[in-house]
Amino acid sequence: MNVEELTGKILDNNPSMDRYKLALAVAKRSDELLDGAPSKLNIDPHTIKPADLALMEIAEGLIVVKGFVDNEE
């Protein structure tokens, strides 16, 4: 999946999140990955950019962006 498709998937699944909030979440997770946090996906972090990996983790729902996720319960 390319960046545009991942971004669209995330924004469709989280109506309260906009592109700015998503960019902040991706930046924060990218920093964590660069600081040595393990990836939540079975992908070698050395073969993909940290920002792309962060976006993939958020799109798969492996990273919850607190304050931006809608609860429909």
Secondary structure, DSSP 8 states (H G I E B T S, - for coil): --HHHHHHHHHHH-TT--HHHHHHHHHHHHHHHHTT---SSSS-TTSS-HHHHHHHHHHTTSS--TTT-----
